[in-house]
Amino acid sequence: MACRVGEFVLDCQDPEALARFWCEVLDFVVLDREEGGIEIGPPEGFGGPQPTMVLLRTDEPKSGKLRLHIDVNPTDRDQDAELERLLAAGAVRVDIGQSGEVPWYVLADPEGNEFCLLRTRLAP
């Protein structure tokens, strides 16, 4: 028997703002709100084909590069069009030492959490 990723947990200073951002990026919805945290995920909820994301409030600021990051793939447009959509949603481009010759974009969410936009389109 093997494990499956059911959810990602991300500490953040403003769960509401990050929930709005990641819901826009991933086409997720708010699934649950509890004191200090918000769970977002696909409309079918926890246990479906995609993991959910739990955003937990912390007063500690992000420090340094994340040791784990999220890679996202466009589903209904090419990579450059998706980059423009993500930048309009509040993502920013970041330099973590990539060569400039890589086929992905390194971005950060509104709290500076790095993620990559890959080239390959996936089915929605």
N, CA, C and O atoms as a printed pandas DataFrame, in Angstrom:
     atom_number atom_name residue_name chain_id  residue_number  x_coord  y_coord  z_coord
0              1         N          MET        A               1    0.846   -1.175    0.000
1              2        CA          MET        A               1    0.000    0.000    0.000
2              3         C          MET        A               1    0.887    1.232    0.000
3              4         O          MET        A               1    1.956    1.224    0.611
4              5         N          ALA        A               2    0.466    2.274   -0.667
5              6        CA          ALA        A               2    1.231    3.520   -0.772
6              7         C          ALA        A               2    0.418    4.682   -0.217
7              8         O          ALA        A               2   -0.784    4.564    0.019
8              9         N          CYS        A               3    1.081    5.777   -0.018
9             10        CA          CYS        A               3    0.414    7.015    0.415
10            11         C          CYS        A               3    0.090    7.865   -0.793
11            12         O          CYS        A               3    0.640    7.666   -1.876
12            13         N          ARG        A               4   -0.805    8.810   -0.598
13            14        CA          ARG        A               4   -1.154    9.785   -1.609
14            15         C          ARG        A               4   -1.211   11.142   -0.948
15            16         O          ARG        A               4   -1.674   11.244    0.188
16            17         N          VAL        A               5   -0.757   12.185   -1.614
17            18        CA          VAL        A               5   -0.842   13.525   -1.042
18            19         C          VAL        A               5   -2.304   13.938   -1.005
19            20         O          VAL        A               5   -2.974   13.977   -2.037
20            21         N          GLY        A               6   -2.789   14.243    0.180
21            22        CA          GLY        A               6   -4.179   14.659    0.353
22            23         C          GLY        A               6   -4.330   16.161    0.457
23            24         O          GLY        A               6   -5.323   16.732    0.005
24            25         N          GLU        A               7   -3.330   16.798    1.062
25            26        CA          GLU        A               7   -3.379   18.255    1.190
26            27         C          GLU        A               7   -1.976   18.795    1.414
27            28         O          GLU        A               7   -1.088   18.095    1.900
28            29         N          PHE        A               8   -1.803   20.042    1.050
29            30        CA          PHE        A               8   -0.594   20.789    1.352
30            31         C          PHE        A               8   -0.973   21.812    2.399
31            32         O          PHE        A               8   -2.060   22.387    2.344
32            33         N          VAL        A               9   -0.088   22.045    3.352
33            34        CA          VAL        A               9   -0.332   23.042    4.389
34            35         C          VAL        A               9    0.714   24.133    4.225
35            36         O          VAL        A               9    1.911   23.855    4.150
36            37         N          LEU        A              10    0.253   25.370    4.170
37            38        CA          LEU        A              10    1.143   26.503    3.980
38            39         C          LEU        A              10    0.883   27.520    5.077
39            40         O          LEU        A              10   -0.223   28.049    5.190
40            41         N          ASP        A              11    1.905   27.797    5.891
41            42        CA          ASP        A              11    1.800   28.857    6.888
42            43         C          ASP        A              11    1.875   30.193    6.163
43            44         O          ASP        A              11    2.666   30.360    5.234
44            45         N          CYS        A              12    1.050   31.142    6.588
45            46        CA          CYS        A              12    1.026   32.441    5.926
46            47         C          CYS        A              12    0.513   33.499    6.893
47            48         O          CYS        A              12   -0.092   33.182    7.917
48            49         N          GLN        A              13    0.759   34.742    6.559
49            50        CA          GLN        A              13    0.318   35.836    7.423
50            51         C          GLN        A              13   -1.111   36.272    7.120
51            52         O          GLN        A              13   -1.786   36.806    8.000
52            53         N          ASP        A              14   -1.585   36.058    5.900
53            54        CA          ASP        A              14   -2.930   36.482    5.525
54            55         C          ASP        A              14   -3.631   35.365    4.749
55            56         O          ASP        A              14   -3.630   35.370    3.518
56            57         N          PRO        A              15   -4.231   34.403    5.469
57            58        CA          PRO        A              15   -4.886   33.278    4.795
58            59         C          PRO        A              15   -5.968   33.706    3.799
59            60         O          PRO        A              15   -6.116   33.081    2.749
60            61         N          GLU        A              16   -6.718   34.754    4.110
61            62        CA          GLU        A              16   -7.786   35.201    3.202
62            63         C          GLU        A              16   -7.210   35.650    1.861
63            64         O          GLU        A              16   -7.709   35.262    0.805
64            65         N          ALA        A              17   -6.155   36.468    1.907
65            66        CA          ALA        A              17   -5.552   36.967    0.671
66            67         C          ALA        A              17   -4.938   35.821   -0.136
67            68         O          ALA        A              17   -5.097   35.762   -1.355
68            69         N          LEU        A              18   -4.237   34.913    0.547
69            70        CA          LEU        A              18   -3.641   33.800   -0.187
70            71         C          LEU        A              18   -4.703   32.839   -0.708
71            72         O          LEU        A              18   -4.530   32.252   -1.776
72            73         N          ALA        A              19   -5.790   32.670    0.025
73            74        CA          ALA        A              19   -6.878   31.821   -0.475
74            75         C          ALA        A              19   -7.444   32.403   -1.765
75            76         O          ALA        A              19   -7.688   31.667   -2.721
76            77         N          ARG        A              20   -7.653   33.710   -1.801
77            78        CA          ARG        A              20   -8.152   34.336   -3.035
78            79         C          ARG        A              20   -7.170   34.114   -4.186
79            80         O          ARG        A              20   -7.572   33.761   -5.295
80            81         N          PHE        A              21   -5.882   34.323   -3.914
81            82        CA          PHE        A              21   -4.876   34.158   -4.954
82            83         C          PHE        A              21   -4.843   32.721   -5.468
83            84         O          PHE        A              21   -4.959   32.490   -6.672
84            85         N          TRP        A              22   -4.687   31.757   -4.563
85            86        CA          TRP        A              22   -4.554   30.360   -5.000
86            87         C          TRP        A              22   -5.847   29.816   -5.589
87            88         O          TRP        A              22   -5.797   28.954   -6.466
88            89         N          CYS        A              23   -7.008   30.293   -5.134
89            90        CA          CYS        A              23   -8.267   29.889   -5.772
90            91         C          CYS        A              23   -8.295   30.369   -7.221
91            92         O          CYS        A              23   -8.754   29.649   -8.108
92            93         N          GLU        A              24   -7.805   31.580   -7.459
93            94        CA          GLU        A              24   -7.732   32.107   -8.826
94            95         C          GLU        A              24   -6.743   31.299   -9.666
95            96         O          GLU        A              24   -7.051   30.941  -10.803
96            97         N          VAL        A              25   -5.581   31.013   -9.130
97            98        CA          VAL        A              25   -4.543   30.285   -9.867
98            99         C          VAL        A              25   -5.011   28.873  -10.218
99           100         O          VAL        A              25   -4.861   28.432  -11.357
100          101         N          LEU        A              26   -5.575   28.168   -9.243
101          102        CA          LEU        A              26   -5.882   26.743   -9.402
102          103         C          LEU        A              26   -7.334   26.440   -9.733
103          104         O          LEU        A              26   -7.702   25.277   -9.898
104          105         N          ASP        A              27   -8.174   27.487   -9.832
105          106        CA          ASP        A              27   -9.615   27.301  -10.027
106          107         C          ASP        A              27  -10.209   26.474   -8.888
107          108         O          ASP        A              27  -11.040   25.590   -9.098
108          109         N          PHE        A              28   -9.752   26.792   -7.674
109          110        CA          PHE        A              28  -10.235   26.148   -6.454
110          111         C          PHE        A              28  -11.343   26.984   -5.831
111          112         O          PHE        A              28  -11.604   28.112   -6.249
112          113         N          VAL        A              29  -11.986   26.409   -4.828
113          114        CA          VAL        A              29  -13.003   27.097   -4.034
114          115         C          VAL        A              29  -12.637   26.943   -2.560
115          116         O          VAL        A              29  -11.852   26.070   -2.189
116          117         N          VAL        A              30  -13.218   27.805   -1.729
117          118        CA          VAL        A              30  -13.035   27.667   -0.286
118          119         C          VAL        A              30  -13.887   26.496    0.174
119          120         O          VAL        A              30  -15.094   26.466   -0.065
120          121         N          LEU        A              31  -13.254   25.529    0.836
121          122        CA          LEU        A              31  -13.951   24.337    1.319
122          123         C          LEU        A              31  -14.329   24.442    2.781
123          124         O          LEU        A              31  -15.365   23.925    3.199
124          125         N          ASP        A              32  -13.483   25.118    3.569
125          126        CA          ASP        A              32  -13.719   25.179    5.012
126          127         C          ASP        A              32  -12.951   26.350    5.596
127          128         O          ASP        A              32  -11.871   26.704    5.123
128          129         N          ARG        A              33  -13.519   26.936    6.620
129          130        CA          ARG        A              33  -12.844   27.986    7.388
130          131         C          ARG        A              33  -12.899   27.585    8.848
131          132         O          ARG        A              33  -13.954   27.239    9.378
132          133         N          GLU        A              34  -11.763   27.638    9.476
133          134        CA          GLU        A              34  -11.686   27.436   10.914
134          135         C          GLU        A              34  -10.846   28.551   11.477
135          136         O          GLU        A              34  -10.179   29.261   10.725
136          137         N          GLU        A              35  -10.862   28.721   12.773
137          138        CA          GLU        A              35  -10.088   29.782   13.386
138          139         C          GLU        A              35   -8.622   29.662   12.975
139          140         O          GLU        A              35   -7.963   28.663   13.262
140          141         N          GLY        A              36   -8.126   30.691   12.303
141          142        CA          GLY        A              36   -6.733   30.721   11.915
142          143         C          GLY        A              36   -6.394   30.006   10.629
143          144         O          GLY        A              36   -5.221   29.936   10.263
144          145         N          GLY        A              37   -7.393   29.467    9.921
145          146        CA          GLY        A              37   -7.049   28.749    8.711
146          147         C          GLY        A              37   -8.191   28.617    7.726
147          148         O          GLY        A              37   -9.364   28.719    8.087
148          149         N          ILE        A              38   -7.830   28.389    6.485
149          150        CA          ILE        A              38   -8.786   28.199    5.396
150          151         C          ILE        A              38   -8.309   27.009    4.575
151          152         O          ILE        A              38   -7.125   26.892    4.258
152          153         N          GLU        A              39   -9.246   26.128    4.234
153          154        CA          GLU        A              39   -8.923   25.033    3.321
154          155         C          GLU        A              39   -9.557   25.338    1.975
155          156         O          GLU        A              39  -10.747   25.642    1.889
156          157         N          ILE        A              40   -8.743   25.254    0.916
157          158        CA          ILE        A              40   -9.243   25.451   -0.434
158          159         C          ILE        A              40   -8.956   24.192   -1.235
159          160         O          ILE        A              40   -8.046   23.427   -0.915
160          161         N          GLY        A              41   -9.744   23.992   -2.275
161          162        CA          GLY        A              41   -9.524   22.808   -3.098
162          163         C          GLY        A              41  -10.483   22.772   -4.254
163          164         O          GLY        A              41  -11.259   23.706   -4.459
164          165         N          PRO        A              42  -10.434   21.687   -5.018
165          166        CA          PRO        A              42  -11.362   21.538   -6.133
166          167         C          PRO        A              42  -12.790   21.442   -5.607
167          168         O          PRO        A              42  -13.000   21.044   -4.461
168          169         N          PRO        A              43  -13.769   21.800   -6.427
169          170        CA          PRO        A              43  -15.158   21.795   -5.957
170          171         C          PRO        A              43  -15.606   20.465   -5.355
171          172         O          PRO        A              43  -16.466   20.450   -4.475
172          173         N          GLU        A              44  -15.034   19.345   -5.815
173          174        CA          GLU        A              44  -15.444   18.047   -5.248
174          175         C          GLU        A              44  -14.885   17.824   -3.856
175          176         O          GLU        A              44  -15.278   16.872   -3.182
176          177         N          GLY        A              45  -13.973   18.682   -3.407
177          178        CA          GLY        A              45  -13.500   18.649   -2.027
178          179         C          GLY        A              45  -12.347   17.707   -1.767
179          180         O          GLY        A              45  -11.719   17.180   -2.686
180          181         N          PHE        A              46  -12.092   17.513   -0.497
181          182        CA          PHE        A              46  -10.995   16.676   -0.023
182          183         C          PHE        A              46  -11.182   15.243   -0.493
183          184         O          PHE        A              46  -12.300   14.727   -0.506
184          185         N          GLY        A              47  -10.087   14.602   -0.877
185          186        CA          GLY        A              47  -10.128   13.199   -1.278
186          187         C          GLY        A              47  -10.328   12.983   -2.757
187          188         O          GLY        A              47  -10.342   11.844   -3.224
188          189         N          GLY        A              48  -10.486   14.078   -3.510
189          190        CA          GLY        A              48  -10.658   13.965   -4.955
190          191         C          GLY        A              48   -9.319   13.743   -5.645
191          192         O          GLY        A              48   -8.335   13.381   -5.000
192          193         N          PRO        A              49   -9.282   13.958   -6.945
193          194        CA          PRO        A              49   -8.059   13.697   -7.702
194          195         C          PRO        A              49   -6.926   14.688   -7.433
195          196         O          PRO        A              49   -5.772   14.406   -7.754
196          197         N          GLN        A              50   -7.242   15.837   -6.853
197          198        CA          GLN        A              50   -6.211   16.830   -6.543
198          199         C          GLN        A              50   -6.139   17.038   -5.036
199          200         O          GLN        A              50   -7.159   16.952   -4.352
200          201         N          PRO        A              51   -4.941   17.313   -4.507
201          202        CA          PRO        A              51   -4.847   17.640   -3.088
202          203         C          PRO        A              51   -5.476   19.000   -2.802
203          204         O          PRO        A              51   -5.555   19.857   -3.683
204          205         N          THR        A              52   -5.909   19.182   -1.594
205          206        CA          THR        A              52   -6.391   20.490   -1.166
206          207         C          THR        A              52   -5.214   21.268   -0.576
207          208         O          THR        A              52   -4.119   20.731   -0.410
208          209         N          MET        A              53   -5.459   22.535   -0.265
209          210        CA          MET        A              53   -4.426   23.379    0.330
210          211         C          MET        A              53   -5.012   24.021    1.580
211          212         O          MET        A              53   -6.083   24.628    1.539
212          213         N          VAL        A              54   -4.304   23.880    2.681
213          214        CA          VAL        A              54   -4.715   24.500    3.939
214          215         C          VAL        A              54   -3.770   25.667    4.195
215          216         O          VAL        A              54   -2.551   25.499    4.226
216          217         N          LEU        A              55   -4.336   26.830    4.373
217          218        CA          LEU        A              55   -3.569   28.047    4.623
218          219         C          LEU        A              55   -3.752   28.415    6.084
219          220         O          LEU        A              55   -4.844   28.799    6.503
220          221         N          LEU        A              56   -2.680   28.296    6.861
221          222        CA          LEU        A              56   -2.739   28.529    8.302
222          223         C          LEU        A              56   -2.066   29.844    8.664
223          224         O          LEU        A              56   -0.961   30.144    8.212
224          225         N          ARG        A              57   -2.752   30.612    9.482
225          226        CA          ARG        A              57   -2.228   31.905    9.905
226          227         C          ARG        A              57   -1.059   31.742   10.855
227          228         O          ARG        A              57   -1.095   30.942   11.790
228          229         N          THR        A              58   -0.006   32.534   10.589
229          230        CA          THR        A              58    1.131   32.625   11.480
230          231         C          THR        A              58    1.593   34.071   11.500
231          232         O          THR        A              58    1.422   34.795   10.519
232          233         N          ASP        A              59    2.173   34.490   12.604
233          234        CA          ASP        A              59    2.731   35.834   12.679
234          235         C          ASP        A              59    4.178   35.878   12.206
235          236         O          ASP        A              59    4.746   36.955   12.026
236          237         N          GLU        A              60    4.767   34.713   12.007
237          238        CA          GLU        A              60    6.156   34.651   11.577
238          239         C          GLU        A              60    6.253   34.947   10.081
239          240         O          GLU        A              60    5.523   34.352    9.289
240          241         N          PRO        A              61    7.144   35.856    9.684
241          242        CA          PRO        A              61    7.315   36.126    8.257
242          243         C          PRO        A              61    8.064   34.984    7.575
243          244         O          PRO        A              61    8.808   34.245    8.220
244          245         N          LYS        A              62    7.865   34.851    6.288
245          246        CA          LYS        A              62    8.622   33.880    5.503
246          247         C          LYS        A              62   10.087   34.295    5.540
247          248         O          LYS        A              62   10.413   35.476    5.422
248          249         N          SER        A              63   10.950   33.327    5.701
249          250        CA          SER        A              63   12.379   33.636    5.692
250          251         C          SER        A              63   13.086   32.642    4.778
251          252         O          SER        A              63   13.036   31.435    5.014
252          253         N          GLY        A              64   13.726   33.130    3.765
253          254        CA          GLY        A              64   14.473   32.264    2.859
254          255         C          GLY        A              64   13.609   31.565    1.831
255          256         O          GLY        A              64   12.383   31.676    1.836
256          257         N          LYS        A              65   14.274   30.851    0.957
257          258        CA          LYS        A              65   13.625   30.091   -0.095
258          259         C          LYS        A              65   12.925   28.879    0.514
259          260         O          LYS        A              65   13.455   28.232    1.417
260          261         N          LEU        A              66   11.739   28.585    0.013
261          262        CA          LEU        A              66   11.020   27.401    0.482
262          263         C          LEU        A              66   11.784   26.139    0.106
263          264         O          LEU        A              66   12.401   26.068   -0.957
264          265         N          ARG        A              67   11.738   25.162    0.971
265          266        CA          ARG        A              67   12.387   23.887    0.660
266          267         C          ARG        A              67   11.493   23.009   -0.203
267          268         O          ARG        A              67   11.971   22.065   -0.831
268          269         N          LEU        A              68   10.225   23.307   -0.239
269          270        CA          LEU        A              68    9.262   22.591   -1.074
270          271         C          LEU        A              68    8.473   23.656   -1.819
271          272         O          LEU        A              68    8.043   24.641   -1.219
272          273         N          HIS        A              69    8.281   23.472   -3.104
273          274        CA          HIS        A              69    7.476   24.449   -3.830
274          275         C          HIS        A              69    6.486   23.721   -4.729
275          276         O          HIS        A              69    6.587   22.516   -4.955
276          277         N          ILE        A              70    5.546   24.474   -5.224
277          278        CA          ILE        A              70    4.491   23.943   -6.080
278          279         C          ILE        A              70    4.855   24.220   -7.528
279          280         O          ILE        A              70    5.331   25.310   -7.847
280          281         N          ASP        A              71    4.639   23.249   -8.409
281          282        CA          ASP        A              71    4.732   23.448   -9.852
282          283         C          ASP        A              71    3.311   23.421  -10.396
283          284         O          ASP        A              71    2.527   22.538  -10.051
284          285         N          VAL        A              72    2.981   24.387  -11.243
285          286        CA          VAL        A              72    1.664   24.418  -11.873
286          287         C          VAL        A              72    1.833   24.341  -13.382
287          288         O          VAL        A              72    2.852   24.756  -13.935
288          289         N          ASN        A              73    0.819   23.804  -14.030
289          290        CA          ASN        A              73    0.806   23.665  -15.486
290          291         C          ASN        A              73   -0.430   24.359  -16.036
291          292         O          ASN        A              73   -1.499   24.280  -15.430
292          293         N          PRO        A              74   -0.307   25.035  -17.168
293          294        CA          PRO        A              74   -1.503   25.607  -17.790
294          295         C          PRO        A              74   -2.437   24.489  -18.259
295          296         O          PRO        A              74   -1.994   23.384  -18.570
296          297         N          THR        A              75   -3.733   24.797  -18.305
297          298        CA          THR        A              75   -4.699   23.798  -18.761
298          299         C          THR        A              75   -5.437   24.230  -20.020
299          300         O          THR        A              75   -5.786   23.385  -20.844
300          301         N          ASP        A              76   -5.679   25.510  -20.185
301          302        CA          ASP        A              76   -6.517   25.941  -21.307
302          303         C          ASP        A              76   -5.886   27.045  -22.142
303          304         O          ASP        A              76   -6.575   27.706  -22.919
304          305         N          ARG        A              77   -4.585   27.250  -21.990
305          306        CA          ARG        A              77   -3.866   28.266  -22.774
306          307         C          ARG        A              77   -2.391   27.910  -22.764
307          308         O          ARG        A              77   -1.970   27.019  -22.027
308          309         N          ASP        A              78   -1.614   28.593  -23.568
309          310        CA          ASP        A              78   -0.191   28.296  -23.590
310          311         C          ASP        A              78    0.505   28.937  -22.384
311          312         O          ASP        A              78   -0.093   29.722  -21.648
312          313         N          GLN        A              79    1.750   28.592  -22.205
313          314        CA          GLN        A              79    2.506   29.026  -21.024
314          315         C          GLN        A              79    2.592   30.550  -20.921
315          316         O          GLN        A              79    2.422   31.103  -19.834
316          317         N          ASP        A              80    2.852   31.229  -22.030
317          318        CA          ASP        A              80    2.996   32.684  -21.970
318          319         C          ASP        A              80    1.685   33.370  -21.611
319          320         O          ASP        A              80    1.682   34.334  -20.846
320          321         N          ALA        A              81    0.576   32.889  -22.151
321          322        CA          ALA        A              81   -0.732   33.456  -21.798
322          323         C          ALA        A              81   -1.048   33.184  -20.327
323          324         O          ALA        A              81   -1.613   34.036  -19.641
324          325         N          GLU        A              82   -0.684   32.002  -19.852
325          326        CA          GLU        A              82   -0.922   31.681  -18.433
326          327         C          GLU        A              82   -0.039   32.536  -17.539
327          328         O          GLU        A              82   -0.471   32.951  -16.464
328          329         N          LEU        A              83    1.194   32.809  -17.964
329          330        CA          LEU        A              83    2.066   33.702  -17.195
330          331         C          LEU        A              83    1.401   35.065  -17.024
331          332         O          LEU        A              83    1.387   35.611  -15.920
332          333         N          GLU        A              84    0.863   35.607  -18.078
333          334        CA          GLU        A              84    0.194   36.920  -17.980
334          335         C          GLU        A              84   -0.996   36.862  -17.029
335          336         O          GLU        A              84   -1.226   37.800  -16.267
336          337         N          ARG        A              85   -1.756   35.765  -17.067
337          338        CA          ARG        A              85   -2.906   35.615  -16.162
338          339         C          ARG        A              85   -2.444   35.571  -14.714
339          340         O          ARG        A              85   -3.048   36.209  -13.852
340          341         N          LEU        A              86   -1.374   34.819  -14.435
341          342        CA          LEU        A              86   -0.876   34.700  -13.063
342          343         C          LEU        A              86   -0.297   36.020  -12.562
343          344         O          LEU        A              86   -0.490   36.378  -11.400
344          345         N          LEU        A              87    0.404   36.738  -13.417
345          346        CA          LEU        A              87    0.933   38.045  -13.020
346          347         C          LEU        A              87   -0.212   39.013  -12.711
347          348         O          LEU        A              87   -0.132   39.782  -11.753
348          349         N          ALA        A              88   -1.265   38.979  -13.510
349          350        CA          ALA        A              88   -2.430   39.836  -13.259
350          351         C          ALA        A              88   -3.132   39.457  -11.961
351          352         O          ALA        A              88   -3.742   40.310  -11.317
352          353         N          ALA        A              89   -3.053   38.192  -11.569
353          354        CA          ALA        A              89   -3.682   37.726  -10.326
354          355         C          ALA        A              89   -2.874   38.099   -9.086
355          356         O          ALA        A              89   -3.375   37.980   -7.968
356          357         N          GLY        A              90   -1.627   38.551   -9.267
357          358        CA          GLY        A              90   -0.818   38.959   -8.126
358          359         C          GLY        A              90    0.502   38.237   -7.975
359          360         O          GLY        A              90    1.255   38.533   -7.047
360          361         N          ALA        A              91    0.808   37.300   -8.858
361          362        CA          ALA        A              91    2.111   36.638   -8.810
362          363         C          ALA        A              91    3.185   37.624   -9.270
363          364         O          ALA        A              91    2.899   38.578   -9.995
364          365         N          VAL        A              92    4.406   37.381   -8.844
365          366        CA          VAL        A              92    5.551   38.172   -9.311
366          367         C          VAL        A              92    6.639   37.212   -9.760
367          368         O          VAL        A              92    6.762   36.101   -9.243
368          369         N          ARG        A              93    7.429   37.661  -10.733
369          370        CA          ARG        A              93    8.563   36.850  -11.179
370          371         C          ARG        A              93    9.678   36.982  -10.160
371          372         O          ARG        A              93    9.916   38.067   -9.628
372          373         N          VAL        A              94   10.365   35.877   -9.886
373          374        CA          VAL        A              94   11.477   35.891   -8.939
374          375         C          VAL        A              94   12.680   35.170   -9.540
375          376         O          VAL        A              94   12.553   34.287  -10.388
376          377         N          ASP        A              95   13.830   35.578   -9.072
377          378        CA          ASP        A              95   15.083   34.962   -9.508
378          379         C          ASP        A              95   15.646   34.184   -8.328
379          380         O          ASP        A              95   16.016   34.758   -7.304
380          381         N          ILE        A              96   15.704   32.874   -8.493
381          382        CA          ILE        A              96   16.297   32.034   -7.443
382          383         C          ILE        A              96   17.582   31.398   -7.948
383          384         O          ILE        A              96   18.056   30.398   -7.408
384          385         N          GLY        A              97   18.143   32.006   -9.007
385          386        CA          GLY        A              97   19.383   31.499   -9.567
386          387         C          GLY        A              97   19.204   30.668  -10.816
387          388         O          GLY        A              97   20.154   30.030  -11.271
388          389         N          GLN        A              98   17.995   30.659  -11.391
389          390        CA          GLN        A              98   17.789   29.893  -12.617
390          391         C          GLN        A              98   18.637   30.490  -13.744
391          392         O          GLN        A              98   18.967   31.676  -13.729
392          393         N          SER        A              99   18.977   29.661  -14.701
393          394        CA          SER        A              99   19.930   30.043  -15.751
394          395         C          SER        A              99   19.347   30.971  -16.807
395          396         O          SER        A              99   20.105   31.635  -17.514
396          397         N          GLY        A             100   18.052   31.038  -16.934
397          398        CA          GLY        A             100   17.441   31.783  -18.018
398          399         C          GLY        A             100   17.214   30.915  -19.243
399          400         O          GLY        A             100   16.547   31.339  -20.187
400          401         N          GLU        A             101   17.754   29.719  -19.241
401          402        CA          GLU        A             101   17.601   28.775  -20.346
402          403         C          GLU        A             101   16.598   27.675  -19.998
403          404         O          GLU        A             101   16.464   26.712  -20.752
404          405         N          VAL        A             102   15.906   27.795  -18.897
405          406        CA          VAL        A             102   14.977   26.752  -18.454
406          407         C          VAL        A             102   13.597   26.979  -19.076
407          408         O          VAL        A             102   13.235   28.121  -19.359
408          409         N          PRO        A             103   12.826   25.914  -19.292
409          410        CA          PRO        A             103   11.519   26.056  -19.936
410          411         C          PRO        A             103   10.377   26.345  -18.947
411          412         O          PRO        A             103    9.225   26.029  -19.244
412          413         N          TRP        A             104   10.665   26.927  -17.801
413          414        CA          TRP        A             104    9.634   27.272  -16.832
414          415         C          TRP        A             104    9.898   28.673  -16.309
415          416         O          TRP        A             104   10.990   29.222  -16.458
416          417         N          TYR        A             105    8.852   29.243  -15.684
417          418        CA          TYR        A             105    8.969   30.544  -15.036
418          419         C          TYR        A             105    8.918   30.332  -13.538
419          420         O          TYR        A             105    8.096   29.556  -13.050
420          421         N          VAL        A             106    9.776   31.003  -12.804
421          422        CA          VAL        A             106    9.740   30.976  -11.342
422          423         C          VAL        A             106    8.986   32.227  -10.898
423          424         O          VAL        A             106    9.333   33.351  -11.262
424          425         N          LEU        A             107    7.955   31.997  -10.111
425          426        CA          LEU        A             107    7.078   33.063   -9.635
426          427         C          LEU        A             107    6.962   32.974   -8.122
427          428         O          LEU        A             107    7.426   32.014   -7.507
428          429         N          ALA        A             108    6.344   33.976   -7.534
429          430        CA          ALA        A             108    6.030   33.940   -6.107
430          431         C          ALA        A             108    4.613   34.444   -5.915
431          432         O          ALA        A             108    4.144   35.314   -6.649
432          433         N          ASP        A             109    3.940   33.888   -4.920
433          434        CA          ASP        A             109    2.599   34.352   -4.572
434          435         C          ASP        A             109    2.720   35.678   -3.808
435          436         O          ASP        A             109    3.835   36.148   -3.582
436          437         N          PRO        A             110    1.605   36.287   -3.408
437          438        CA          PRO        A             110    1.676   37.586   -2.736
438          439         C          PRO        A             110    2.468   37.614   -1.428
439          440         O          PRO        A             110    2.840   38.694   -0.967
440          441         N          GLU        A             111    2.735   36.459   -0.819
441          442        CA          GLU        A             111    3.558   36.430    0.393
442          443         C          GLU        A             111    4.981   35.967    0.111
443          444         O          GLU        A             111    5.755   35.750    1.043
444          445         N          GLY        A             112    5.335   35.813   -1.156
445          446        CA          GLY        A             112    6.701   35.464   -1.515
446          447         C          GLY        A             112    6.993   33.984   -1.599
447          448         O          GLY        A             112    8.158   33.602   -1.714
448          449         N          ASN        A             113    5.981   33.132   -1.547
449          450        CA          ASN        A             113    6.184   31.688   -1.657
450          451         C          ASN        A             113    6.408   31.322   -3.116
451          452         O          ASN        A             113    5.554   31.572   -3.967
452          453         N          GLU        A             114    7.560   30.731   -3.398
453          454        CA          GLU        A             114    7.928   30.422   -4.764
454          455         C          GLU        A             114    7.096   29.273   -5.336
455          456         O          GLU        A             114    6.726   28.333   -4.631
456          457         N          PHE        A             115    6.815   29.381   -6.635
457          458        CA          PHE        A             115    6.216   28.282   -7.382
458          459         C          PHE        A             115    6.646   28.422   -8.828
459          460         O          PHE        A             115    7.068   29.497   -9.253
460          461         N          CYS        A             116    6.542   27.346   -9.584
461          462        CA          CYS        A             116    6.977   27.364  -10.976
462          463         C          CYS        A             116    5.795   27.135  -11.901
463          464         O          CYS        A             116    4.913   26.321  -11.627
464          465         N          LEU        A             117    5.800   27.872  -13.001
465          466        CA          LEU        A             117    4.840   27.657  -14.076
466          467         C          LEU        A             117    5.560   26.867  -15.161
467          468         O          LEU        A             117    6.478   27.369  -15.810
468          469         N          LEU        A             118    5.130   25.624  -15.345
469          470        CA          LEU        A             118    5.750   24.744  -16.329
470          471         C          LEU        A             118    5.135   24.971  -17.698
471          472         O          LEU        A             118    4.107   25.637  -17.820
472          473         N          ARG        A             119    5.754   24.426  -18.713
473          474        CA          ARG        A             119    5.316   24.642  -20.093
474          475         C          ARG        A             119    4.196   23.697  -20.494
475          476         O          ARG        A             119    3.245   24.126  -21.147
476          477         N          THR        A             120    4.279   22.436  -20.127
477          478        CA          THR        A             120    3.354   21.408  -20.615
478          479         C          THR        A             120    1.930   21.668  -20.153
479          480         O          THR        A             120    1.675   21.881  -18.968
480          481         N          ARG        A             121    1.004   21.647  -21.108
481          482        CA          ARG        A             121   -0.414   21.796  -20.764
482          483         C          ARG        A             121   -0.946   20.462  -20.264
483          484         O          ARG        A             121   -0.642   19.408  -20.822
484          485         N          LEU        A             122   -1.740   20.523  -19.210
485          486        CA          LEU        A             122   -2.410   19.338  -18.667
486          487         C          LEU        A             122   -3.908   19.480  -18.891
487          488         O          LEU        A             122   -4.414   20.593  -19.036
488          489         N          ALA        A             123   -4.605   18.379  -18.919
489          490        CA          ALA        A             123   -6.063   18.421  -19.009
490          491         C          ALA        A             123   -6.608   19.075  -17.754
491          492         O          ALA        A             123   -6.091   18.854  -16.659
492          493         N          PRO        A             124   -7.667   19.892  -17.910
493          494        CA          PRO        A             124   -8.257   20.532  -16.712
494          495         C          PRO        A             124   -8.793   19.523  -15.711
495          496         O          PRO        A             124   -9.313   19.908  -14.664
